[in-house]
Amino acid sequence: MQLSSGEILTGLYIVIGIMLIVVLYHVLFIVVDLRKVLRRIEDITAQVESVILKPISMADQILEWVVDHIESWKEEKGKKSKHKGR
């Protein structure tokens, strides 16, 4: 029994179709796993950002508090020195 070129070509198309289905099936799982990995990376990035920004925010608030108190102290001292000078 001899196979004609049309039958060989049809067989190759069938094999290529099956291989394409298998590849797409694997790509689907790769994409799903990649999404999970990216979510984990996003969570880790958010946690690292929180860890880094929290002390910076606290330092900023402390600095603002110190500056406010120094300014109010200077204002009080300036008012007292004006009253003493009269």
N, C-alpha and C positions, 0 to 999 in steps of 0.2 A: 504494500500500500504506500503510495507516494503522496506526500502533502504538496499541495499547490502553494504558490506564493501568497495567494489571498487567504488561505487557511492559516498559514504561518503568521501573516500580518494580523489577522483576527485574534489569534492566540496571544500574540505580543500585546495587543491592545487590552485584552482581558487581564493579562499579568500586570501591565502598567496600571490599569484601573484599580486592581486589588492592592498593589503596592502604594498607590496614591491614597487610597482609603486608610491603609495602615499608617502612613506617614501623617495624614491629617488627624487621625485618632491620637497619635503620640503628641502632635503639636498642641492639641486641645489640652491634654494633661500638663504639658510644659507651660502653657499660658496660665492655667489655673494655679499651678505651683508658683509661677512667677508673681502672680497677683498676691498670693499669700506672703511671699518673701517681701514684696514691696510694702505690704501693710505692716509687717513686722519692722521693716526698716523705718517706716514713717513713725511708728510708735516709739522706737528707740530714739529717733531724731527728736521727737517731741519731748521725751524724757530728758535727753541731754540738754536740749534748749532750756528746759525748765530748770535744770540743775545749774546751768551757767547764768541764766538771767535772774534767778532768784537772789543770789548774793549781790549782783550788780544793782538790782532794784532796791534792795535793803540799803546798800551803801549810798545810793542816790537819795533815798529818804532821810538817812542820817545826816548826810551833807546838807540837805535843805533845812533840816531842823536846826543844825548848828549855825548855819548862815542866818536863819531867822532870829535865833537867840542872840547872836552877835550884833545884828542890826538893831534889835530892840534894846540891847544893853548899851550900844553907842547912843541911841536916841535918848535913853534915860540919863546917861552921863552928860550928854550935851545939854539937856534941859537943866540939870543940876548945876553945871558950870555957868550957865547964863544967869541963874538966880543968885549965885554966889558973887558974881562979878558986879552986881548992882549995888 
